[in-house]
Amino acid sequence: MRIGAARLAAGLPFLLLACTLAAGCRRPVPPEKRLAREIASGDVATSSAAVGRWQALDPESRLAVVRVLASETTKYPFGLADAPGALRRLLPEVVPMLVELRAEPSMTSSADMALQVLGPDAAAAVPALEAATRGEDAKLRARAAAALVTIAPERAASLVEEHADADPQVSIATGLQLRYVPRAASAVPALADLLGSPRPRVREFAAGALAEIGPRGTDRTIERLVEIEGSDPDPRVRRAASRALRAIAPGRARGAG
């Protein structure tokens, strides 16, 4: 025991020195990060006061806070817990700022995710996102398409029709995202019209998108899918129609029952 106590006593100065050095090496939290955390606070008084301070900042400083919040939306599951809620507290000014941040290559994906979580409240970003679906980077095109249909699901059919042949990943991303969009039913009428397209890939991806929307499909869509499943000359379209029927009206799919 005496030896152990002696060793502890001898090592104590080194332990204290290590703790002091560690404390001295801590980086101070930048003011924009500190303010972003306060805006995202679950305490109403704290978040409201922080929003007021944000609104009083100069444009560059306000943008820096939005940059932090947008970055946090892509750090799932370890990001700032309520970054989406914080972004909503900065509406409507935050939307053009996120569009501006899209021009920074390191921020494009984060800005698109931030716009996506804002959903219909980010309607002002639709033109920029539509243009982005024609950009140079394939992954960013698909990312922009997912954000776009979350904000404006009624644009899904135009995305499918435009990109089905030349850039199928955009059409696929569009359809897959509709699974998670509360207002996805608004995309159904235009997608149903695409089932009559002379282009097989358009029919295929339109049926795929309807499959993701699922039971929110209309009776008119079901009848059209039944027809396509049985008579379309393209096997990929027939498979896509069958999958859509299994999702929308299982009893109408071939082999049902």
C-alpha positions, 0 to 999 in steps of 0.5 A: 500500500505504501509503495502504491501511495508513493507511486501515486504521489510521484505521478500526481504532478505529471497528471496535473500537468497533462490535464493543464496542457489538455485544457490549454489545447482545447479550441474555443468554439467559433461564434457561428457554431455557438450561435447555431447550437443555441438556435437549435436549442430545445429551450424556446427562450434560448432559441428565440433569443439566438434567432434575434441575434442572428437576424442582427448580424451582418450578411456574411456572419449570418451565412456562416451560421447557416453554413454550420446548420446545413453541414450538420444535416449531413452528419447523421446520426451524430450531427446537431440534433435539431439542425432541421428545426433550427433552419426552420426558425430562420425561414424565409431568409435561410432559403436564398442563403442555402441556394447561395451555399450550393455554389461552394463545392464543399457545401453543395450536398449539405445545402441540398440536404438542408433544402430537402428537410425544409420541404415545401417551405423551400419552394423558392429553391426550385429553379436552382435545383431544377438547373442542378439536375442538369449539372456536371456531377452525376451524384449531385444531379441525383441529390438535387433531384431528391431535394426537388421532389421533396419540395415540389413532388408535382415536378417528379414526372418532368424529371423522369421524362427529361432524364429517363434515357440520358441520365437514368440515375436522376429518374431513379433518385426521383422515384425512390425519394417519393417513398418518403414524401408526404405529398407524393400523391400530387405526383400521381396524375402526371406520372400516370400520363407518362405511362402512355409515353412512346419511350420505354424508359419513360414508361419504366421509370414512371411505373417505378415511381408509382410503385414507390408512392404505393397505395396513394395511386389512383384507380385510373393508374391501376387500370393503366398499369394492368394494361401495361403489365399484360401488353407492353412490348418492353419486358422491363416496363412490364416488370416495373408495372407488375411491381407497381401493382404489387405495391398499389393493388396487390390483388390486380397484379398477375399471379395474384391469388 
